[in-house]
Amino acid sequence: MTTPRQSERWTEAARGYLSRTTPVVPPIYQCTTFELDDDSYRDIVEGGGFGQTWYTRFGNPTVAWAADAVARLEGGEAAVMTSSGMAAITTTLLSLCRAGDRIVAARELYGDTRDLLVRDLSGLGIRVDFVATADLGQWEAALAAGPTAVAYAESLSNPQLRVLDIPRVAELAHRRGTRLVVDNTFASAFTVQPLALGADVVVHSATKFLNGHSDVVAGVVVADAASVREVQRRVVTFGTCLDPHAAFLVARALHTYQLRLGRQADAAARIARWLEGSPEVMEVRYPGLGSHPDAAVAERTWRSGRRGAMVAFVVGGGNDRAARFLRALKVVREATSLGGVETLISAPHNSSQFSYTPQELDLAGIGPGLVRLSVGIEDAAELLADLDQALRRTATPAAAQPT
């Protein structure tokens, strides 16, 4: 008697169950490979192996479901998940650029992104020139200076919270035959959809707001189908694919995306207004405040009346005072990531931009005392009380005196 193969037993059992019921959420296909037949071989040959369910590095049903969910969220034609946000950025830029090409990038960028551009891509013969995120004159001049493969920026810069004028930068880039790549991690699709405003490619650290629970490292690239296919080729060869279980967690988190982001954005706006009135705070950066230099750009280009869940502010007393303030917090947690349901705070000079020199920090607008706050879903009054007590406890005697 011949014993059936394990796969045949599983297939028979699955068909029996699925003939009677359908799972409410997509299952986790935690497998590396799938059995092949003549139809599978034909699909592989015709599709080049990309997006086919035959080997998980090339494609996996759970990962594909998560990618499709993000593509719909961003209003994109297609998407591919990656193993991290930096994997999304790296595979995208190495798909769009070759040795001898040029990138014009915003100066205000996440530290590791800057390291990729300055240290790694330059070593591959790709030139990078930097401009200020909000200076359209600099963008125009840099793009006019010579052929440019990619214009790169963050929709909301980390951690300065400058707002990119996506439609105008896209227009300037397309006029020169340049593609615009936008990192939408900080602003999120809840507030702005860069593709609808003219961007060609959107990247995310899905670790942040898309997943929102501080338990997954993931990335995603969203664009037209042809561009995503090119990026996926590099995902396959570089091995930057996402694990199916991680993809499942991202997909699950997206069910609460609108609820989470709405609550977080409302609390962030309330906190920003309160911080602006605090004598212990020298400056508040939040696109929903009239004092923000790019408030009009956000009003014109962002799709929601809400302005996201990120707040940056400067405490009096410099970095030493900032460090004491962070350690005095009891509800807000000091950690380097963002976008989770818990409120996190950090000092960029020794976390997200730790690799910057003092001169580079100054040029990027990261001055002494700057802290970055990622607002979670806790009660806003509780967060305000925690920020207030920490500011009071670390106040200098002079600053604590009534004016």
C-alpha positions as YAML, in Angstrom:
chain: A
units: angstrom
residues:
- id: 1
  name: MET
  ca: [0.00, 0.00, 0.00]
- id: 2
  name: THR
  ca: [1.36, 3.38, -0.99]
- id: 3
  name: THR
  ca: [1.22, 6.06, 1.70]
- id: 4
  name: PRO
  ca: [-0.09, 9.41, 0.37]
- id: 5
  name: ARG
  ca: [2.36, 12.27, 0.45]
- id: 6
  name: GLN
  ca: [1.93, 14.68, 3.32]
- id: 7
  name: SER
  ca: [0.98, 17.46, 0.88]
- id: 8
  name: GLU
  ca: [-1.82, 15.34, -0.53]
- id: 9
  name: ARG
  ca: [-3.22, 14.74, 2.94]
- id: 10
  name: TRP
  ca: [-3.05, 18.45, 3.75]
- id: 11
  name: THR
  ca: [-4.65, 19.38, 0.42]
- id: 12
  name: GLU
  ca: [-7.48, 16.91, 0.88]
- id: 13
  name: ALA
  ca: [-8.14, 18.16, 4.43]
- id: 14
  name: ALA
  ca: [-8.05, 21.81, 3.37]
- id: 15
  name: ARG
  ca: [-10.48, 21.22, 0.52]
- id: 16
  name: GLY
  ca: [-12.83, 19.50, 2.91]
- id: 17
  name: TYR
  ca: [-12.84, 22.47, 5.27]
- id: 18
  name: LEU
  ca: [-12.94, 25.16, 2.60]
- id: 19
  name: SER
  ca: [-15.87, 23.50, 0.85]
- id: 20
  name: ARG
  ca: [-17.90, 24.29, 3.98]
- id: 21
  name: THR
  ca: [-16.43, 27.56, 5.23]
- id: 22
  name: THR
  ca: [-14.13, 30.45, 4.36]
- id: 23
  name: PRO
  ca: [-11.67, 32.10, 6.78]
- id: 24
  name: VAL
  ca: [-12.60, 35.60, 7.89]
- id: 25
  name: VAL
  ca: [-8.97, 36.73, 7.66]
- id: 26
  name: PRO
  ca: [-6.32, 35.41, 5.25]
- id: 27
  name: PRO
  ca: [-4.34, 32.52, 6.73]
- id: 28
  name: ILE
  ca: [-0.59, 32.56, 7.25]
- id: 29
  name: TYR
  ca: [1.14, 30.62, 4.49]
- id: 30
  name: GLN
  ca: [4.20, 29.88, 6.64]
- id: 31
  name: CYS
  ca: [5.94, 27.81, 4.01]
- id: 32
  name: THR
  ca: [8.93, 28.36, 1.80]
- id: 33
  name: THR
  ca: [7.83, 26.40, -1.24]
- id: 34
  name: PHE
  ca: [4.74, 25.15, -3.05]
- id: 35
  name: GLU
  ca: [4.18, 22.10, -5.23]
- id: 36
  name: LEU
  ca: [4.46, 22.60, -8.97]
- id: 37
  name: ASP
  ca: [2.39, 21.30, -11.86]
- id: 38
  name: ASP
  ca: [2.18, 22.10, -15.56]
- id: 39
  name: ASP
  ca: [0.07, 25.20, -14.94]
- id: 40
  name: SER
  ca: [2.58, 26.41, -12.34]
- id: 41
  name: TYR
  ca: [5.50, 25.98, -14.71]
- id: 42
  name: ARG
  ca: [3.64, 27.87, -17.43]
- id: 43
  name: ASP
  ca: [2.88, 30.75, -15.02]
- id: 44
  name: ILE
  ca: [6.51, 30.89, -13.95]
- id: 45
  name: VAL
  ca: [7.80, 31.02, -17.52]
- id: 46
  name: GLU
  ca: [5.24, 33.61, -18.63]
- id: 47
  name: GLY
  ca: [5.60, 35.73, -15.50]
- id: 48
  name: GLY
  ca: [9.31, 35.36, -15.00]
- id: 49
  name: GLY
  ca: [8.65, 33.89, -11.58]
- id: 50
  name: PHE
  ca: [7.58, 37.23, -10.14]
- id: 51
  name: GLY
  ca: [4.40, 37.27, -8.14]
- id: 52
  name: GLN
  ca: [3.92, 33.54, -8.66]
- id: 53
  name: THR
  ca: [3.20, 31.24, -5.73]
- id: 54
  name: TRP
  ca: [5.99, 28.71, -6.04]
- id: 55
  name: TYR
  ca: [8.73, 29.96, -3.71]
- id: 56
  name: THR
  ca: [8.17, 32.48, -0.95]
- id: 57
  name: ARG
  ca: [11.14, 34.68, -1.81]
- id: 58
  name: PHE
  ca: [9.38, 35.34, -5.15]
- id: 59
  name: GLY
  ca: [5.82, 35.48, -3.86]
- id: 60
  name: ASN
  ca: [3.60, 34.32, -1.02]
- id: 61
  name: PRO
  ca: [-0.19, 34.61, -0.64]
- id: 62
  name: THR
  ca: [-0.04, 36.19, 2.82]
- id: 63
  name: VAL
  ca: [2.62, 38.69, 1.80]
- id: 64
  name: ALA
  ca: [0.73, 39.53, -1.39]
- id: 65
  name: TRP
  ca: [-2.45, 40.17, 0.60]
- id: 66
  name: ALA
  ca: [-0.65, 42.65, 2.88]
- id: 67
  name: ALA
  ca: [0.93, 44.40, -0.11]
- id: 68
  name: ASP
  ca: [-2.42, 44.74, -1.85]
- id: 69
  name: ALA
  ca: [-3.97, 46.22, 1.29]
- id: 70
  name: VAL
  ca: [-1.26, 48.91, 1.46]
- id: 71
  name: ALA
  ca: [-1.56, 49.61, -2.27]
- id: 72
  name: ARG
  ca: [-5.29, 50.30, -1.81]
- id: 73
  name: LEU
  ca: [-4.55, 52.48, 1.19]
- id: 74
  name: GLU
  ca: [-2.10, 54.58, -0.85]
- id: 75
  name: GLY
  ca: [-4.23, 54.58, -3.99]
- id: 76
  name: GLY
  ca: [-1.50, 52.76, -5.92]
- id: 77
  name: GLU
  ca: [-1.73, 50.19, -8.67]
- id: 78
  name: ALA
  ca: [0.59, 47.65, -7.04]
- id: 79
  name: ALA
  ca: [2.90, 47.13, -4.06]
- id: 80
  name: VAL
  ca: [5.62, 44.82, -2.82]
- id: 81
  name: MET
  ca: [6.45, 44.16, 0.83]
- id: 82
  name: THR
  ca: [10.06, 44.17, 2.02]
- id: 83
  name: SER
  ca: [11.93, 43.07, 5.13]
- id: 84
  name: SER
  ca: [12.28, 46.64, 6.48]
- id: 85
  name: GLY
  ca: [11.74, 50.26, 5.58]
- id: 86
  name: MET
  ca: [15.41, 50.60, 4.64]
- id: 87
  name: ALA
  ca: [15.05, 47.55, 2.41]
- id: 88
  name: ALA
  ca: [12.17, 49.31, 0.66]
- id: 89
  name: ILE
  ca: [14.27, 52.45, 0.13]
- id: 90
  name: THR
  ca: [17.41, 50.61, -0.95]
- id: 91
  name: THR
  ca: [15.73, 48.25, -3.41]
- id: 92
  name: THR
  ca: [13.74, 51.13, -4.90]
- id: 93
  name: LEU
  ca: [16.74, 53.40, -5.46]
- id: 94
  name: LEU
  ca: [18.89, 50.57, -6.82]
- id: 95
  name: SER
  ca: [16.05, 49.67, -9.19]
- id: 96
  name: LEU
  ca: [15.73, 53.21, -10.52]
- id: 97
  name: CYS
  ca: [19.42, 54.22, -10.58]
- id: 98
  name: ARG
  ca: [22.62, 52.96, -12.18]
- id: 99
  name: ALA
  ca: [26.26, 53.93, -11.89]
- id: 100
  name: GLY
  ca: [26.67, 57.42, -13.33]
- id: 101
  name: ASP
  ca: [23.13, 58.47, -12.42]
- id: 102
  name: ARG
  ca: [22.26, 61.34, -10.14]
- id: 103
  name: ILE
  ca: [19.79, 61.77, -7.28]
- id: 104
  name: VAL
  ca: [18.51, 65.07, -5.92]
- id: 105
  name: ALA
  ca: [17.41, 64.48, -2.34]
- id: 106
  name: ALA
  ca: [15.99, 66.52, 0.48]
- id: 107
  name: ARG
  ca: [18.53, 67.42, 3.13]
- id: 108
  name: GLU
  ca: [16.12, 66.63, 5.96]
- id: 109
  name: LEU
  ca: [16.09, 62.83, 6.02]
- id: 110
  name: TYR
  ca: [16.16, 59.90, 8.42]
- id: 111
  name: GLY
  ca: [19.76, 59.22, 9.44]
- id: 112
  name: ASP
  ca: [20.09, 55.78, 7.86]
- id: 113
  name: THR
  ca: [18.60, 57.04, 4.60]
- id: 114
  name: ARG
  ca: [21.21, 59.77, 4.52]
- id: 115
  name: ASP
  ca: [23.94, 57.20, 5.21]
- id: 116
  name: LEU
  ca: [22.67, 55.11, 2.29]
- id: 117
  name: LEU
  ca: [22.79, 58.10, -0.04]
- id: 118
  name: VAL
  ca: [26.11, 59.56, 1.11]
- id: 119
  name: ARG
  ca: [28.12, 56.48, 2.03]
- id: 120
  name: ASP
  ca: [26.76, 53.59, -0.01]
- id: 121
  name: LEU
  ca: [25.26, 54.91, -3.24]
- id: 122
  name: SER
  ca: [28.20, 57.22, -3.82]
- id: 123
  name: GLY
  ca: [30.42, 54.13, -3.60]
- id: 124
  name: LEU
  ca: [28.37, 52.62, -6.43]
- id: 125
  name: GLY
  ca: [28.95, 55.64, -8.65]
- id: 126
  name: ILE
  ca: [25.61, 57.34, -7.99]
- id: 127
  name: ARG
  ca: [25.90, 61.06, -7.29]
- id: 128
  name: VAL
  ca: [23.63, 62.68, -4.71]
- id: 129
  name: ASP
  ca: [22.95, 66.41, -4.34]
- id: 130
  name: PHE
  ca: [20.94, 67.76, -1.41]
- id: 131
  name: VAL
  ca: [18.38, 70.55, -1.19]
- id: 132
  name: ALA
  ca: [16.12, 71.90, 1.55]
- id: 133
  name: THR
  ca: [12.76, 70.07, 1.66]
- id: 134
  name: ALA
  ca: [10.65, 73.23, 1.61]
- id: 135
  name: ASP
  ca: [12.77, 75.35, -0.76]
- id: 136
  name: LEU
  ca: [11.22, 75.02, -4.22]
- id: 137
  name: GLY
  ca: [13.91, 77.29, -5.66]
- id: 138
  name: GLN
  ca: [16.60, 74.86, -4.57]
- id: 139
  name: TRP
  ca: [14.67, 71.94, -6.03]
- id: 140
  name: GLU
  ca: [14.28, 73.72, -9.35]
- id: 141
  name: ALA
  ca: [17.93, 74.74, -9.56]
- id: 142
  name: ALA
  ca: [19.23, 71.31, -8.60]
- id: 143
  name: LEU
  ca: [16.99, 69.49, -11.05]
- id: 144
  name: ALA
  ca: [17.96, 71.90, -13.82]
- id: 145
  name: ALA
  ca: [21.67, 71.41, -13.14]
- id: 146
  name: GLY
  ca: [21.83, 68.13, -15.02]
- id: 147
  name: PRO
  ca: [20.13, 64.82, -15.80]
- id: 148
  name: THR
  ca: [18.59, 63.34, -12.66]
- id: 149
  name: ALA
  ca: [17.23, 59.82, -12.28]
- id: 150
  name: VAL
  ca: [15.39, 60.32, -8.99]
- id: 151
  name: ALA
  ca: [14.17, 63.12, -6.76]
- id: 152
  name: TYR
  ca: [13.84, 61.80, -3.22]
- id: 153
  name: ALA
  ca: [12.20, 63.25, -0.11]
- id: 154
  name: GLU
  ca: [10.01, 62.48, 2.88]
- id: 155
  name: SER
  ca: [6.43, 63.77, 2.80]
- id: 156
  name: LEU
  ca: [6.96, 64.87, 6.41]
- id: 157
  name: SER
  ca: [10.62, 65.03, 7.35]
- id: 158
  name: ASN
  ca: [12.17, 63.11, 10.22]
- id: 159
  name: PRO
  ca: [12.41, 64.77, 12.73]
- id: 160
  name: GLN
  ca: [12.05, 68.40, 11.65]
- id: 161
  name: LEU
  ca: [8.47, 67.85, 10.40]
- id: 162
  name: ARG
  ca: [8.89, 69.98, 7.29]
- id: 163
  name: VAL
  ca: [6.14, 69.35, 4.74]
- id: 164
  name: LEU
  ca: [7.09, 68.49, 1.16]
- id: 165
  name: ASP
  ca: [5.10, 70.33, -1.49]
- id: 166
  name: ILE
  ca: [4.55, 67.13, -3.44]
- id: 167
  name: PRO
  ca: [2.60, 68.50, -6.44]
- id: 168
  name: ARG
  ca: [5.13, 71.26, -7.14]
- id: 169
  name: VAL
  ca: [8.22, 69.12, -6.62]
- id: 170
  name: ALA
  ca: [6.63, 66.43, -8.81]
- id: 171
  name: GLU
  ca: [6.00, 69.01, -11.52]
- id: 172
  name: LEU
  ca: [9.61, 70.22, -11.35]
- id: 173
  name: ALA
  ca: [10.90, 66.65, -11.47]
- id: 174
  name: HIS
  ca: [8.69, 65.48, -14.32]
- id: 175
  name: ARG
  ca: [9.59, 68.54, -16.37]
- id: 176
  name: ARG
  ca: [13.17, 67.14, -16.39]
- id: 177
  name: GLY
  ca: [12.22, 63.51, -16.90]
- id: 178
  name: THR
  ca: [12.93, 62.68, -13.24]
- id: 179
  name: ARG
  ca: [10.90, 60.30, -11.09]
- id: 180
  name: LEU
  ca: [9.83, 61.42, -7.63]
- id: 181
  name: VAL
  ca: [10.15, 58.91, -4.77]
- id: 182
  name: VAL
  ca: [8.45, 59.89, -1.50]
- id: 183
  name: ASP
  ca: [8.87, 58.27, 1.90]
- id: 184
  name: ASN
  ca: [5.41, 58.56, 3.44]
- id: 185
  name: THR
  ca: [6.23, 56.92, 6.78]
- id: 186
  name: PHE
  ca: [5.82, 59.99, 8.99]
- id: 187
  name: ALA
  ca: [2.77, 61.61, 7.42]
- id: 188
  name: SER
  ca: [1.13, 58.28, 6.50]
- id: 189
  name: ALA
  ca: [-1.61, 57.66, 3.97]
- id: 190
  name: PHE
  ca: [-4.10, 58.79, 6.61]
- id: 191
  name: THR
  ca: [-3.08, 62.38, 5.90]
- id: 192
  name: VAL
  ca: [-1.62, 62.39, 2.39]
- id: 193
  name: GLN
  ca: [-1.47, 60.14, -0.68]
- id: 194
  name: PRO
  ca: [1.67, 61.18, -2.59]
- id: 195
  name: LEU
  ca: [0.80, 59.17, -5.70]
- id: 196
  name: ALA
  ca: [-2.41, 61.15, -6.14]
- id: 197
  name: LEU
  ca: [-0.34, 64.36, -6.01]
- id: 198
  name: GLY
  ca: [2.16, 63.34, -8.67]
- id: 199
  name: ALA
  ca: [4.75, 61.17, -6.92]
- id: 200
  name: ASP
  ca: [5.89, 58.13, -8.90]
- id: 201
  name: VAL
  ca: [6.84, 55.79, -6.06]
- id: 202
  name: VAL
  ca: [5.94, 55.73, -2.36]
- id: 203
  name: VAL
  ca: [7.95, 53.86, 0.26]
- id: 204
  name: HIS
  ca: [7.12, 53.17, 3.89]
- id: 205
  name: SER
  ca: [8.68, 51.72, 6.95]
- id: 206
  name: ALA
  ca: [5.66, 49.51, 7.62]
- id: 207
  name: THR
  ca: [7.20, 49.00, 11.05]
- id: 208
  name: LYS
  ca: [5.66, 52.33, 12.01]
- id: 209
  name: PHE
  ca: [2.06, 53.50, 11.51]
- id: 210
  name: LEU
  ca: [1.04, 50.77, 9.06]
- id: 211
  name: ASN
  ca: [1.69, 48.05, 11.63]
- id: 212
  name: GLY
  ca: [1.37, 50.31, 14.64]
- id: 213
  name: HIS
  ca: [2.04, 47.77, 17.40]
- id: 214
  name: SER
  ca: [5.85, 47.82, 17.75]
- id: 215
  name: ASP
  ca: [6.12, 44.11, 17.01]
- id: 216
  name: VAL
  ca: [7.07, 43.93, 13.31]
- id: 217
  name: VAL
  ca: [9.94, 45.20, 11.16]
- id: 218
  name: ALA
  ca: [8.71, 45.58, 7.57]
- id: 219
  name: GLY
  ca: [8.69, 47.87, 4.55]
- id: 220
  name: VAL
  ca: [6.62, 48.41, 1.44]
- id: 221
  name: VAL
  ca: [6.97, 49.99, -2.01]
- id: 222
  name: VAL
  ca: [3.87, 51.28, -3.83]
- id: 223
  name: ALA
  ca: [3.80, 52.42, -7.46]
- id: 224
  name: ASP
  ca: [2.51, 51.47, -10.90]
- id: 225
  name: ALA
  ca: [2.69, 47.76, -11.72]
- id: 226
  name: ALA
  ca: [5.74, 48.07, -13.99]
- id: 227
  name: SER
  ca: [7.79, 49.94, -11.40]
- id: 228
  name: VAL
  ca: [6.80, 47.53, -8.64]
- id: 229
  name: ARG
  ca: [7.85, 44.63, -10.85]
- id: 230
  name: GLU
  ca: [11.30, 46.15, -11.27]
- id: 231
  name: VAL
  ca: [11.62, 46.66, -7.54]
- id: 232
  name: GLN
  ca: [10.45, 43.11, -6.89]
- id: 233
  name: ARG
  ca: [13.23, 41.80, -9.11]
- id: 234
  name: ARG
  ca: [15.69, 43.32, -6.64]
- id: 235
  name: VAL
  ca: [13.71, 42.08, -3.67]
- id: 236
  name: VAL
  ca: [14.19, 38.58, -5.07]
- id: 237
  name: THR
  ca: [17.90, 38.92, -5.85]
- id: 238
  name: PHE
  ca: [18.82, 40.96, -2.75]
- id: 239
  name: GLY
  ca: [16.75, 38.69, -0.52]
- id: 240
  name: THR
  ca: [14.83, 41.58, 1.04]
- id: 241
  name: CYS
  ca: [11.49, 39.73, 1.04]
- id: 242
  name: LEU
  ca: [9.15, 39.87, 4.02]
- id: 243
  name: ASP
  ca: [8.41, 36.87, 6.21]
- id: 244
  name: PRO
  ca: [4.79, 35.63, 5.89]
- id: 245
  name: HIS
  ca: [4.09, 35.86, 9.61]
- id: 246
  name: ALA
  ca: [5.30, 39.47, 9.70]
- id: 247
  name: ALA
  ca: [3.11, 40.21, 6.68]
- id: 248
  name: PHE
  ca: [0.14, 38.70, 8.48]
- id: 249
  name: LEU
  ca: [0.70, 41.00, 11.45]
- id: 250
  name: VAL
  ca: [0.88, 44.06, 9.20]
- id: 251
  name: ALA
  ca: [-2.27, 43.00, 7.37]
- id: 252
  name: ARG
  ca: [-4.07, 42.42, 10.66]
- id: 253
  name: ALA
  ca: [-3.02, 45.82, 12.00]
- id: 254
  name: LEU
  ca: [-4.43, 47.55, 8.92]
- id: 255
  name: HIS
  ca: [-7.94, 46.61, 10.07]
- id: 256
  name: THR
  ca: [-7.60, 49.24, 12.81]
- id: 257
  name: TYR
  ca: [-5.54, 51.72, 10.81]
- id: 258
  name: GLN
  ca: [-8.17, 54.44, 10.44]
- id: 259
  name: LEU
  ca: [-9.26, 54.10, 14.08]
- id: 260
  name: ARG
  ca: [-5.69, 54.25, 15.38]
- id: 261
  name: LEU
  ca: [-4.54, 57.15, 13.23]
- id: 262
  name: GLY
  ca: [-7.67, 59.19, 13.89]
- id: 263
  name: ARG
  ca: [-7.25, 58.93, 17.66]
- id: 264
  name: GLN
  ca: [-3.51, 59.53, 17.47]
- id: 265
  name: ALA
  ca: [-3.87, 62.59, 15.23]
- id: 266
  name: ASP
  ca: [-6.53, 64.15, 17.44]
- id: 267
  name: ALA
  ca: [-4.37, 63.69, 20.53]
- id: 268
  name: ALA
  ca: [-1.28, 65.01, 18.73]
- id: 269
  name: ALA
  ca: [-3.08, 68.22, 17.77]
- id: 270
  name: ARG
  ca: [-4.23, 68.74, 21.36]
- id: 271
  name: ILE
  ca: [-0.72, 68.10, 22.71]
- id: 272
  name: ALA
  ca: [0.89, 70.42, 20.16]
- id: 273
  name: ARG
  ca: [-1.44, 73.27, 21.12]
- id: 274
  name: TRP
  ca: [-0.69, 72.69, 24.81]
- id: 275
  name: LEU
  ca: [3.07, 72.59, 24.24]
- id: 276
  name: GLU
  ca: [2.91, 75.85, 22.30]
- id: 277
  name: GLY
  ca: [1.57, 77.53, 25.42]
- id: 278
  name: SER
  ca: [4.15, 76.07, 27.79]
- id: 279
  name: PRO
  ca: [6.88, 78.45, 29.04]
- id: 280
  name: GLU
  ca: [9.24, 75.46, 29.24]
- id: 281
  name: VAL
  ca: [9.01, 74.85, 25.48]
- id: 282
  name: MET
  ca: [10.91, 77.12, 23.12]
- id: 283
  name: GLU
  ca: [9.44, 75.89, 19.83]
- id: 284
  name: VAL
  ca: [6.76, 73.46, 18.64]
- id: 285
  name: ARG
  ca: [6.74, 71.89, 15.18]
- id: 286
  name: TYR
  ca: [3.41, 70.44, 14.13]
- id: 287
  name: PRO
  ca: [1.81, 70.98, 10.69]
- id: 288
  name: GLY
  ca: [-1.57, 71.64, 12.29]
- id: 289
  name: LEU
  ca: [-0.37, 74.78, 14.04]
- id: 290
  name: GLY
  ca: [-0.61, 78.15, 12.33]
- id: 291
  name: SER
  ca: [2.96, 78.81, 13.47]
- id: 292
  name: HIS
  ca: [4.31, 75.96, 11.36]
- id: 293
  name: PRO
  ca: [6.17, 77.32, 8.30]
- id: 294
  name: ASP
  ca: [4.51, 74.77, 6.02]
- id: 295
  name: ALA
  ca: [0.98, 74.91, 7.43]
- id: 296
  name: ALA
  ca: [-0.36, 76.32, 4.16]
- id: 297
  name: VAL
  ca: [1.28, 73.53, 2.15]
- id: 298
  name: ALA
  ca: [-0.30, 70.90, 4.40]
- id: 299
  name: GLU
  ca: [-3.67, 72.63, 4.10]
- id: 300
  name: ARG
  ca: [-3.42, 72.64, 0.31]
- id: 301
  name: THR
  ca: [-2.06, 69.15, -0.28]
- id: 302
  name: TRP
  ca: [-3.03, 66.86, 2.59]
- id: 303
  name: ARG
  ca: [-6.27, 64.95, 2.24]
- id: 304
  name: SER
  ca: [-7.41, 65.03, 5.85]
- id: 305
  name: GLY
  ca: [-8.15, 67.91, 8.19]
- id: 306
  name: ARG
  ca: [-5.95, 66.07, 10.67]
- id: 307
  name: ARG
  ca: [-2.22, 66.60, 10.58]
- id: 308
  name: GLY
  ca: [-0.74, 63.31, 11.72]
- id: 309
  name: ALA
  ca: [0.56, 61.95, 15.01]
- id: 310
  name: MET
  ca: [4.13, 63.30, 15.05]
- id: 311
  name: VAL
  ca: [5.10, 66.34, 17.12]
- id: 312
  name: ALA
  ca: [8.59, 67.83, 17.52]
- id: 313
  name: PHE
  ca: [9.46, 70.46, 20.10]
- id: 314
  name: VAL
  ca: [12.44, 72.17, 21.68]
- id: 315
  name: VAL
  ca: [12.76, 72.23, 25.45]
- id: 316
  name: GLY
  ca: [14.70, 75.05, 27.06]
- id: 317
  name: GLY
  ca: [18.09, 74.06, 28.46]
- id: 318
  name: GLY
  ca: [19.53, 72.19, 25.49]
- id: 319
  name: ASN
  ca: [20.31, 68.50, 25.14]
- id: 320
  name: ASP
  ca: [21.16, 68.00, 28.83]
- id: 321
  name: ARG
  ca: [17.76, 69.31, 29.90]
- id: 322
  name: ALA
  ca: [16.10, 67.27, 27.15]
- id: 323
  name: ALA
  ca: [17.74, 64.09, 28.46]
- id: 324
  name: ARG
  ca: [16.53, 64.78, 32.00]
- id: 325
  name: PHE
  ca: [13.05, 65.57, 30.69]
- id: 326
  name: LEU
  ca: [12.85, 62.26, 28.81]
- id: 327
  name: ARG
  ca: [13.89, 60.29, 31.89]
- id: 328
  name: ALA
  ca: [11.30, 62.10, 34.05]
- id: 329
  name: LEU
  ca: [8.39, 60.87, 31.94]
- id: 330
  name: LYS
  ca: [6.26, 58.08, 33.40]
- id: 331
  name: VAL
  ca: [3.61, 57.33, 30.77]
- id: 332
  name: VAL
  ca: [5.45, 58.37, 27.62]
- id: 333
  name: ARG
  ca: [8.25, 55.92, 26.83]
- id: 334
  name: GLU
  ca: [11.73, 56.84, 25.63]
- id: 335
  name: ALA
  ca: [12.38, 54.75, 22.53]
- id: 336
  name: THR
  ca: [13.71, 55.36, 19.06]
- id: 337
  name: SER
  ca: [10.84, 54.09, 16.91]
- id: 338
  name: LEU
  ca: [7.41, 55.60, 16.25]
- id: 339
  name: GLY
  ca: [3.90, 54.98, 14.99]
- id: 340
  name: GLY
  ca: [2.83, 52.51, 17.65]
- id: 341
  name: VAL
  ca: [-0.21, 52.49, 19.88]
- id: 342
  name: GLU
  ca: [2.08, 53.54, 22.74]
- id: 343
  name: THR
  ca: [3.43, 57.10, 22.89]
- id: 344
  name: LEU
  ca: [7.17, 57.19, 22.28]
- id: 345
  name: ILE
  ca: [9.68, 60.02, 22.60]
- id: 346
  name: SER
  ca: [13.33, 60.39, 21.65]
- id: 347
  name: ALA
  ca: [16.11, 62.90, 21.14]
- id: 348
  name: PRO
  ca: [17.04, 62.68, 17.43]
- id: 349
  name: HIS
  ca: [20.63, 63.84, 17.92]
- id: 350
  name: ASN
  ca: [21.47, 60.55, 19.66]
- id: 351
  name: SER
  ca: [18.92, 58.22, 18.07]
- id: 352
  name: SER
  ca: [17.49, 58.61, 14.55]
- id: 353
  name: GLN
  ca: [20.30, 61.00, 13.51]
- id: 354
  name: PHE
  ca: [23.08, 59.63, 15.73]
- id: 355
  name: SER
  ca: [25.48, 59.39, 12.77]
- id: 356
  name: TYR
  ca: [25.27, 63.13, 11.99]
- id: 357
  name: THR
  ca: [28.17, 65.39, 12.89]
- id: 358
  name: PRO
  ca: [27.38, 68.57, 14.86]
- id: 359
  name: GLN
  ca: [27.66, 70.55, 11.63]
- id: 360
  name: GLU
  ca: [25.29, 68.18, 9.83]
- id: 361
  name: LEU
  ca: [22.79, 68.37, 12.68]
- id: 362
  name: ASP
  ca: [22.84, 72.14, 12.49]
- id: 363
  name: LEU
  ca: [22.45, 72.14, 8.71]
- id: 364
  name: ALA
  ca: [19.52, 69.71, 8.99]
- id: 365
  name: GLY
  ca: [17.75, 71.92, 11.53]
- id: 366
  name: ILE
  ca: [18.25, 69.62, 14.51]
- id: 367
  name: GLY
  ca: [19.26, 72.01, 17.27]
- id: 368
  name: PRO
  ca: [19.89, 71.54, 20.99]
- id: 369
  name: GLY
  ca: [16.90, 70.44, 23.02]
- id: 370
  name: LEU
  ca: [14.89, 69.04, 20.10]
- id: 371
  name: VAL
  ca: [12.77, 66.02, 20.97]
- id: 372
  name: ARG
  ca: [10.48, 63.92, 18.77]
- id: 373
  name: LEU
  ca: [7.12, 62.70, 20.04]
- id: 374
  name: SER
  ca: [5.10, 59.92, 18.42]
- id: 375
  name: VAL
  ca: [1.62, 60.10, 19.93]
- id: 376
  name: GLY
  ca: [-0.13, 56.83, 20.68]
- id: 377
  name: ILE
  ca: [-3.70, 55.95, 21.61]
- id: 378
  name: GLU
  ca: [-3.53, 56.61, 25.36]
- id: 379
  name: ASP
  ca: [-5.89, 59.13, 26.89]
- id: 380
  name: ALA
  ca: [-4.73, 62.59, 25.78]
- id: 381
  name: ALA
  ca: [-5.28, 64.10, 29.24]
- id: 382
  name: GLU
  ca: [-3.02, 61.46, 30.75]
- id: 383
  name: LEU
  ca: [-0.30, 62.24, 28.22]
- id: 384
  name: LEU
  ca: [-0.59, 65.97, 28.86]
- id: 385
  name: ALA
  ca: [-0.31, 65.45, 32.61]
- id: 386
  name: ASP
  ca: [2.82, 63.34, 32.11]
- id: 387
  name: LEU
  ca: [4.48, 65.89, 29.84]
- id: 388
  name: ASP
  ca: [3.58, 68.66, 32.28]
- id: 389
  name: GLN
  ca: [5.02, 66.93, 35.34]
- id: 390
  name: ALA
  ca: [8.25, 66.06, 33.51]
- id: 391
  name: LEU
  ca: [8.72, 69.63, 32.31]
- id: 392
  name: ARG
  ca: [8.07, 70.97, 35.81]
- id: 393
  name: ARG
  ca: [10.39, 68.48, 37.52]
- id: 394
  name: THR
  ca: [13.29, 69.33, 35.20]
- id: 395
  name: ALA
  ca: [12.74, 73.10, 35.08]
- id: 396
  name: THR
  ca: [15.60, 75.33, 36.13]
- id: 397
  name: PRO
  ca: [14.82, 77.56, 39.12]
- id: 398
  name: ALA
  ca: [14.80, 80.62, 36.90]
- id: 399
  name: ALA
  ca: [12.50, 79.02, 34.36]
- id: 400
  name: ALA
  ca: [10.20, 77.79, 37.14]
- id: 401
  name: GLN
  ca: [9.58, 81.30, 38.45]
- id: 402
  name: PRO
  ca: [6.32, 82.96, 37.32]
- id: 403
  name: THR
  ca: [6.70, 85.64, 34.70]
...
